[in-house]
Amino acid sequence: MVLADLGADVVRVDRAHGASLPGPNHDFRKEVMHRGRRSVAVDLKHPDGAGVVLDLAERADVIIEGFRPGVAERLGIGPEDCFLRNPRIIYGRMTGFGQDGPLAQDVGHDINYIATSGLLSLIGRKDAPPTPPLSLLGDFGGGGMLLAMGVLAALWETERSGEGQVIDAAMVDGAALLGTAFFGFMPTGDWRQERGANLVDSGAPFYDSYETSDGGWVAVGAMEPHFYADLLTVLELDEASLPGSQYDEAAWPALKEVIADRFRTRTRDEWVAAARGHNACLHPVLTMDEATRSEHARARGSFTEIDGVAQPAPAPRFSRTPATVTAPPPLPGEHTEGVLADWGTPTWRIAEWLKSGAVVDAEAAAGEDAGTAIANGTETTETTTDSPAEARA
């Protein structure tokens, strides 16, 4: 998604036959992470299926796959297969546990990868079980985003060397990398193994979320003494009468109770209004609907609406080559014929593949994602938006 937002021409290789989307979303048109891409539906078990992918890879800058280790090779679309057709291609591989090691073939999801990385053990409240942080640390941050960064770095290097390479992106590695600072804190004694007892894990009373009288929530992050002083001013609390000082960790549980009791005396929006003009690091915990409509988001254009679905706008911001969403999420196989033609496949071959079932169009395709994306070079196909990411995917 990020590469597409930045201007890459991204083609998804979807299953020709399969189940609907896994997870909470079963509507391809609302699977907004697929935005900005076209879809080709390929039967990779068909004798000509691998040839379709390799024909695309021959014209591509990047191919990304998310199979278990060894599956792409068995399908005939592994790195060596692609290098034979295109020695410059960047082959990005996304897995949970990596291409090798004793866990390489284990099944899992985000929670399993971040558990293995050590990070899940840190997340949660005191005396409570480890709390899954959505799918942010493994799937998205430690997985997809780091792979996208690796792709851009590899493209930069290929421009100099003329050679392609394989990127082995494992979510367990990436999640651990995101936690580098905390691995550094641990041996110094500045961070405890115990959850909910540290500075930014809900242990500190000045860094937490508090319920208000109307059932809303506010987030407080007043770590520095001058910000903490402003927070006490907003709360109308006298530091001298509190159970302890800001960094007296023994007093944190009692101090948190005092602050929690005070926040329950007003509504969320009343506290936000009271904090205006102070540097209390106090902000409302917005719902996702509220976030899309907030004054700040509207002023910055932080969200966009496509086909009635509100979603985050592309980020970061570029002064000269703004990123943009070029298309809504595709149906599997929606662009099969058009993509193959754009990428230089002869008309007669497209017709043969359609007739044999090696590829199908949207009407014939089922909904299960095969997990493969391909990137094609701008020099051989139509141009895209003027973006720093000129590799076309």
KOLVEX-312554 format. One record per residue (C-alpha): residue number from 0; x, y, z. Coordinates in Angstrom, 2 decimals. Layout:
<nutis>
NUTI  nr       x       y       z
NUTI NUM       X       Y       Z
...
</nutis>
This chain:
<nutis>
NUTI  nr       x       y       z
NUTI   0    0.00    0.00    0.00
NUTI   1    2.74    2.44    0.96
NUTI   2    4.70    1.78   -2.24
NUTI   3    1.53    2.30   -4.29
NUTI   4    0.76    5.53   -2.41
NUTI   5    4.28    6.73   -3.24
NUTI   6    3.74    6.22   -6.94
NUTI   7    4.66    2.60   -7.68
NUTI   8    2.51    0.71  -10.18
NUTI   9    1.61   -2.27   -8.02
NUTI  10   -0.02   -5.42   -9.39
NUTI  11   -1.46   -8.00   -7.02
NUTI  12   -1.31  -11.61   -8.15
NUTI  13   -4.48  -13.06   -6.63
NUTI  14   -5.74  -16.61   -6.52
NUTI  15   -7.80  -17.66   -9.50
NUTI  16   -9.86  -19.92   -7.24
NUTI  17  -10.16  -19.73   -3.48
NUTI  18  -12.01  -18.56   -0.40
NUTI  19  -13.01  -15.03    0.57
NUTI  20  -10.82  -12.68    2.56
NUTI  21   -9.74  -13.99    5.96
NUTI  22  -10.29  -11.92    9.08
NUTI  23  -12.95   -9.32    9.89
NUTI  24  -13.30   -7.90    6.37
NUTI  25  -15.04   -9.91    3.65
NUTI  26  -15.62   -7.07    1.20
NUTI  27  -12.75   -6.61   -1.24
NUTI  28  -13.92   -3.09   -2.08
NUTI  29  -13.44   -2.09    1.56
NUTI  30  -10.08   -3.81    2.03
NUTI  31   -8.41   -0.40    1.91
NUTI  32   -4.86   -1.74    2.30
NUTI  33   -5.26   -3.06   -1.25
NUTI  34   -5.85    0.44   -2.57
NUTI  35   -3.84    1.83   -5.47
NUTI  36   -3.28   -1.60   -7.02
NUTI  37   -4.51   -3.61   -9.97
NUTI  38   -5.24   -7.32   -9.68
NUTI  39   -4.36  -10.26  -11.92
NUTI  40   -5.91  -13.61  -10.98
NUTI  41   -3.57  -16.55  -11.68
NUTI  42   -3.96  -20.29  -11.09
NUTI  43   -0.47  -21.13   -9.82
NUTI  44   -1.26  -24.86   -9.97
NUTI  45   -2.00  -24.63  -13.69
NUTI  46    0.93  -25.73  -15.91
NUTI  47    1.16  -22.19  -17.31
NUTI  48    0.52  -20.38  -14.02
NUTI  49    4.16  -19.94  -13.03
NUTI  50    4.92  -18.71  -16.55
NUTI  51    2.43  -15.87  -16.11
NUTI  52    4.17  -14.70  -12.95
NUTI  53    7.63  -15.08  -14.49
NUTI  54    6.57  -13.07  -17.55
NUTI  55    5.53  -10.26  -15.23
NUTI  56    8.69  -10.65  -13.15
NUTI  57   10.80  -10.31  -16.31
NUTI  58    9.56   -6.73  -16.64
NUTI  59    9.48   -5.97  -12.92
NUTI  60   11.73   -4.16  -10.50
NUTI  61   10.34   -5.92   -7.44
NUTI  62    8.43   -9.06   -6.55
NUTI  63    7.08   -9.56   -3.02
NUTI  64    5.76  -12.89   -1.75
NUTI  65    4.38  -14.00    1.58
NUTI  66    4.36  -17.79    1.37
NUTI  67    5.95  -20.17    3.86
NUTI  68    9.63  -20.87    3.11
NUTI  69   10.00  -23.17    0.11
NUTI  70    6.49  -22.74   -1.31
NUTI  71    7.46  -20.20   -3.98
NUTI  72   10.24  -22.52   -5.12
NUTI  73    7.83  -25.45   -5.40
NUTI  74    5.47  -23.29   -7.44
NUTI  75    8.28  -22.37   -9.82
NUTI  76    8.37  -18.66   -8.92
NUTI  77   11.21  -18.63   -6.38
NUTI  78   14.17  -16.23   -6.44
NUTI  79   16.33  -18.32   -8.79
NUTI  80   13.42  -18.73  -11.23
NUTI  81   12.96  -14.98  -11.31
NUTI  82   16.69  -14.17  -11.51
NUTI  83   16.97  -16.33  -14.62
NUTI  84   14.43  -14.07  -16.28
NUTI  85   15.49  -10.80  -14.64
NUTI  86   18.89  -10.60  -12.87
NUTI  87   18.08   -7.09  -11.54
NUTI  88   14.88   -8.01   -9.74
NUTI  89   14.47   -7.34   -6.01
NUTI  90   12.83  -10.39   -4.44
NUTI  91   11.16   -9.49   -1.14
NUTI  92   10.13  -12.36    1.12
NUTI  93    7.78  -11.80    4.07
NUTI  94    7.38  -14.50    6.72
NUTI  95    6.73  -14.70   10.43
NUTI  96    9.90  -16.51   11.52
NUTI  97   12.22  -16.06    8.52
NUTI  98   13.52  -18.26    5.73
NUTI  99   15.62  -20.45    8.04
NUTI 100   15.93  -21.49   11.68
NUTI 101   14.03  -24.10   13.73
NUTI 102   10.76  -22.11   13.64
NUTI 103   10.85  -21.28    9.93
NUTI 104    8.01  -23.69    9.07
NUTI 105    5.86  -22.94   12.12
NUTI 106    2.43  -21.43   11.50
NUTI 107    1.51  -18.30   13.39
NUTI 108    0.08  -14.82   13.39
NUTI 109    1.18  -11.45   14.72
NUTI 110    0.74  -12.47   18.37
NUTI 111    3.04  -15.49   17.90
NUTI 112    5.80  -13.48   16.22
NUTI 113    5.85  -10.67   18.78
NUTI 114    5.69  -13.23   21.59
NUTI 115    8.83  -14.85   20.18
NUTI 116   10.50  -11.44   19.72
NUTI 117   10.20  -10.69   23.45
NUTI 118    8.05   -7.58   22.97
NUTI 119    4.69   -9.08   23.92
NUTI 120    6.03   -9.80   27.41
NUTI 121    6.35   -6.03   27.95
NUTI 122    2.84   -5.01   26.89
NUTI 123   -0.03   -4.97   29.34
NUTI 124   -1.08   -3.64   32.71
NUTI 125    0.24   -4.63   36.11
NUTI 126   -0.86   -8.08   37.25
NUTI 127   -2.63   -8.63   33.90
NUTI 128   -1.80  -10.96   31.00
NUTI 129    0.28   -9.71   28.07
NUTI 130   -2.02   -7.67   25.81
NUTI 131   -2.00   -8.07   22.00
NUTI 132   -1.28   -4.59   20.53
NUTI 133   -3.59   -5.12   17.54
NUTI 134   -1.40   -6.37   14.65
NUTI 135    0.83   -3.33   14.64
NUTI 136    4.20   -4.61   15.85
NUTI 137    4.51   -7.79   13.80
NUTI 138    2.37   -7.58   10.68
NUTI 139    2.57   -3.88    9.93
NUTI 140    5.52   -2.23   11.68
NUTI 141    8.05   -5.02   12.03
NUTI 142    6.79   -6.74    8.90
NUTI 143    5.35   -4.77    6.00
NUTI 144    6.84   -1.38    6.73
NUTI 145   10.37   -2.67    7.22
NUTI 146   10.07   -4.76    4.05
NUTI 147    8.95   -1.66    2.14
NUTI 148   11.97    0.19    3.49
NUTI 149   14.18   -2.72    2.47
NUTI 150   12.72   -2.67   -1.04
NUTI 151   13.54    1.03   -1.44
NUTI 152   17.07    0.51   -0.13
NUTI 153   17.61   -2.45   -2.45
NUTI 154   16.35   -0.49   -5.45
NUTI 155   18.82    2.27   -4.61
NUTI 156   21.67   -0.25   -4.45
NUTI 157   20.63   -1.99   -7.68
NUTI 158   20.91    1.30   -9.56
NUTI 159   24.62    1.21   -8.67
NUTI 160   25.44   -2.49   -8.90
NUTI 161   23.06   -3.59  -11.64
NUTI 162   22.30   -6.73   -9.63
NUTI 163   19.19   -7.89   -7.84
NUTI 164   18.99   -9.56   -4.45
NUTI 165   16.69  -11.32   -1.99
NUTI 166   15.25   -9.55    1.06
NUTI 167   14.45  -11.95    3.93
NUTI 168   11.99   -9.97    6.06
NUTI 169   10.80  -11.84    9.16
NUTI 170    8.23  -10.32   11.48
NUTI 171    9.96  -11.76   14.53
NUTI 172   13.17   -9.93   13.51
NUTI 173   11.38   -6.71   12.67
NUTI 174    9.36   -6.65   15.88
NUTI 175   12.53   -7.14   17.92
NUTI 176   14.15   -4.30   15.97
NUTI 177   11.27   -2.00   16.87
NUTI 178   11.98   -2.84   20.51
NUTI 179   15.69   -2.01   20.33
NUTI 180   15.44    0.81   22.87
NUTI 181   13.82   -1.48   25.44
NUTI 182   16.44   -4.18   24.97
NUTI 183   18.89   -1.42   25.84
NUTI 184   16.93   -0.24   28.89
NUTI 185   16.68   -3.70   30.44
NUTI 186   20.33   -4.35   31.40
NUTI 187   20.71   -0.85   32.86
NUTI 188   18.01   -1.49   35.45
NUTI 189   15.94    1.38   34.06
NUTI 190   13.26   -1.04   32.89
NUTI 191   11.64   -3.84   34.86
NUTI 192   10.46   -7.14   33.42
NUTI 193    7.19   -6.59   35.30
NUTI 194    4.42   -5.18   33.10
NUTI 195    2.73   -1.95   34.09
NUTI 196    5.56   -0.84   36.36
NUTI 197    7.58    1.38   34.04
NUTI 198    7.59    4.83   32.57
NUTI 199    5.63    4.30   29.36
NUTI 200    3.77    1.01   29.97
NUTI 201    1.01    2.41   32.24
NUTI 202    3.13    2.23   35.38
NUTI 203    3.68    5.98   35.71
NUTI 204    0.65    8.04   36.81
NUTI 205    1.63   10.87   34.46
NUTI 206    1.72    8.58   31.39
NUTI 207   -1.57    6.74   31.08
NUTI 208   -5.20    6.96   29.97
NUTI 209   -7.91    8.00   32.43
NUTI 210  -11.67    7.57   32.35
NUTI 211  -13.82   10.68   32.65
NUTI 212  -17.28   11.21   34.12
NUTI 213  -19.07   10.58   30.83
NUTI 214  -17.28    7.31   30.11
NUTI 215  -14.81    8.95   27.77
NUTI 216  -11.04    8.79   28.10
NUTI 217   -8.13   11.21   28.09
NUTI 218   -4.49   10.38   27.40
NUTI 219   -1.81   11.99   29.55
NUTI 220    1.90   12.06   28.71
NUTI 221    3.32   14.67   31.08
NUTI 222    6.76   13.09   31.63
NUTI 223    8.88   16.22   32.03
NUTI 224    8.60   18.11   35.35
NUTI 225    7.35   21.33   33.75
NUTI 226    4.66   19.45   31.84
NUTI 227    3.72   17.56   35.01
NUTI 228    3.40   20.87   36.85
NUTI 229    0.98   22.09   34.19
NUTI 230   -0.99   18.85   34.46
NUTI 231   -1.40   19.38   38.20
NUTI 232   -2.55   22.94   37.51
NUTI 233   -5.22   21.69   35.12
NUTI 234   -6.31   19.05   37.64
NUTI 235   -6.26   21.66   40.44
NUTI 236   -4.02   19.47   42.56
NUTI 237   -1.36   20.76   44.98
NUTI 238    1.82   18.70   44.64
NUTI 239    2.63   19.18   48.32
NUTI 240   -0.59   17.40   49.32
NUTI 241   -0.08   14.41   47.00
NUTI 242    1.13   10.95   48.18
NUTI 243    4.56   11.52   46.65
NUTI 244    6.59   13.43   44.08
NUTI 245    6.50   12.80   40.33
NUTI 246    9.34   10.28   40.15
NUTI 247    8.81    8.60   43.52
NUTI 248    7.98    5.19   42.05
NUTI 249    6.88    3.80   45.41
NUTI 250    4.11    6.40   45.44
NUTI 251    2.97    5.83   41.87
NUTI 252    0.03    3.49   42.67
NUTI 253   -1.42    5.90   45.27
NUTI 254   -0.75    8.93   43.06
NUTI 255   -2.51    7.23   40.16
NUTI 256   -5.60    6.72   42.30
NUTI 257   -5.71   10.41   43.20
NUTI 258   -5.39   11.46   39.55
NUTI 259   -7.96    8.89   38.40
NUTI 260  -10.46   10.13   40.99
NUTI 261   -9.97   13.71   39.83
NUTI 262  -10.50   12.85   36.16
NUTI 263  -13.82   11.19   37.03
NUTI 264  -15.24   14.56   38.15
NUTI 265  -15.58   16.04   34.63
NUTI 266  -16.38   14.91   31.11
NUTI 267  -13.71   14.20   28.55
NUTI 268  -14.35   17.37   26.59
NUTI 269  -14.44   19.49   29.75
NUTI 270  -10.94   18.27   30.65
NUTI 271   -9.72   18.93   27.13
NUTI 272  -11.08   22.47   27.36
NUTI 273   -9.49   22.96   30.78
NUTI 274   -6.11   21.88   29.41
NUTI 275   -6.24   24.32   26.50
NUTI 276   -3.51   26.93   26.91
NUTI 277   -1.46   24.69   29.21
NUTI 278    1.38   22.33   28.34
NUTI 279   -0.18   19.43   30.20
NUTI 280    0.24   16.81   27.42
NUTI 281   -3.46   16.00   27.78
NUTI 282   -5.55   14.99   24.78
NUTI 283   -8.80   13.10   24.19
NUTI 284   -8.75    9.43   23.26
NUTI 285  -10.68    9.68   20.02
NUTI 286  -12.62    6.85   18.49
NUTI 287  -11.70    6.01   14.90
NUTI 288  -14.82    7.84   13.68
NUTI 289  -13.93   10.89   15.74
NUTI 290  -10.34   10.82   14.48
NUTI 291  -11.48   11.09   10.86
NUTI 292  -13.56   14.17   11.71
NUTI 293  -11.27   15.97   14.14
NUTI 294  -10.37   19.60   13.51
NUTI 295   -6.67   18.79   13.29
NUTI 296   -7.21   15.91   10.83
NUTI 297   -9.43   18.08    8.63
NUTI 298   -6.90   20.92    8.62
NUTI 299   -4.07   18.61    7.57
NUTI 300   -6.09   16.35    5.29
NUTI 301   -4.95   13.38    7.34
NUTI 302   -7.84   11.24    6.12
NUTI 303   -9.39   10.76    2.72
NUTI 304  -12.62    9.18    1.55
NUTI 305  -12.70    6.77   -1.39
NUTI 306  -15.98    5.23   -2.53
NUTI 307  -17.53    6.18    0.80
NUTI 308  -14.80    4.61    2.96
NUTI 309  -12.87    7.00    5.22
NUTI 310   -9.22    5.98    5.51
NUTI 311   -5.81    7.43    6.37
NUTI 312   -4.33    9.55    3.59
NUTI 313   -0.87    8.71    2.23
NUTI 314    2.05    9.65    4.47
NUTI 315    4.60   11.12    4.84
NUTI 316    4.18   14.47    3.07
NUTI 317    6.41   15.48    0.15
NUTI 318    6.93   19.13   -0.77
NUTI 319    7.31   18.54   -4.51
NUTI 320    5.97   15.07   -5.35
NUTI 321    2.89   14.47   -3.21
NUTI 322    1.78   10.91   -2.65
NUTI 323   -1.75   10.03   -3.66
NUTI 324   -4.25    7.17   -3.75
NUTI 325   -4.71    6.33   -7.42
NUTI 326   -7.40    3.66   -7.26
NUTI 327   -9.80    1.90   -4.86
NUTI 328   -9.16   -1.69   -3.75
NUTI 329   -9.56   -4.12   -6.66
NUTI 330  -11.60   -7.25   -7.01
NUTI 331   -9.44  -10.34   -7.63
NUTI 332   -8.74  -10.55  -11.35
NUTI 333  -10.40   -7.22  -12.08
NUTI 334   -7.50   -6.06  -14.26
NUTI 335   -6.15   -9.36  -15.58
NUTI 336   -6.31   -8.59  -19.29
NUTI 337   -5.40   -4.92  -18.96
NUTI 338   -2.33   -5.51  -16.80
NUTI 339   -0.97   -8.28  -18.99
NUTI 340   -1.41   -6.11  -22.07
NUTI 341    0.17   -3.07  -20.38
NUTI 342    3.12   -5.16  -19.28
NUTI 343    3.85   -6.34  -22.80
NUTI 344    2.20   -9.76  -23.01
NUTI 345    1.09  -10.51  -26.60
NUTI 346   -2.65  -10.53  -27.17
NUTI 347   -2.61  -14.10  -28.47
NUTI 348   -0.90  -15.33  -25.31
NUTI 349   -3.39  -13.55  -23.05
NUTI 350   -6.19  -15.21  -25.00
NUTI 351   -4.56  -18.63  -24.60
NUTI 352   -4.09  -18.17  -20.85
NUTI 353   -7.70  -17.07  -20.41
NUTI 354   -8.97  -20.00  -22.45
NUTI 355   -6.84  -22.54  -20.56
NUTI 356   -7.67  -21.12  -17.13
NUTI 357   -4.11  -20.16  -16.27
NUTI 358   -5.50  -16.67  -15.64
NUTI 359   -9.07  -15.56  -15.03
NUTI 360  -10.94  -12.28  -14.95
NUTI 361  -12.90  -10.83  -12.03
NUTI 362  -16.09  -12.73  -12.82
NUTI 363  -14.29  -16.08  -12.73
NUTI 364  -11.95  -15.35   -9.83
NUTI 365  -12.69  -16.34   -6.26
NUTI 366  -11.60  -14.15   -3.39
NUTI 367   -8.57  -15.64   -1.65
NUTI 368   -5.33  -13.65   -1.86
NUTI 369   -2.27  -15.56   -3.05
NUTI 370    0.00  -13.09   -1.29
NUTI 371    2.21  -12.10   -4.23
NUTI 372    2.91   -8.63   -5.58
NUTI 373    5.02   -7.63   -8.53
NUTI 374    6.73   -4.39   -9.49
NUTI 375    7.38   -3.35  -13.05
NUTI 376    9.88   -0.78  -14.32
NUTI 377    8.64    2.54  -15.64
NUTI 378   10.77    2.21  -18.74
NUTI 379    8.64   -0.60  -20.16
NUTI 380    5.10    0.41  -19.21
NUTI 381    2.90    3.41  -18.78
NUTI 382    4.12    6.13  -16.46
NUTI 383    2.70    6.70  -12.99
NUTI 384    2.35    9.70  -10.72
NUTI 385    5.52   11.76  -10.39
NUTI 386    6.74   10.20   -7.19
NUTI 387   10.06    9.37   -5.48
NUTI 388    9.06    5.70   -5.76
NUTI 389    9.28    5.44   -9.52
NUTI 390    9.72    1.67   -9.45
NUTI 391    6.42    0.29  -10.63
NUTI 392    5.03   -2.61   -8.75
</nutis>
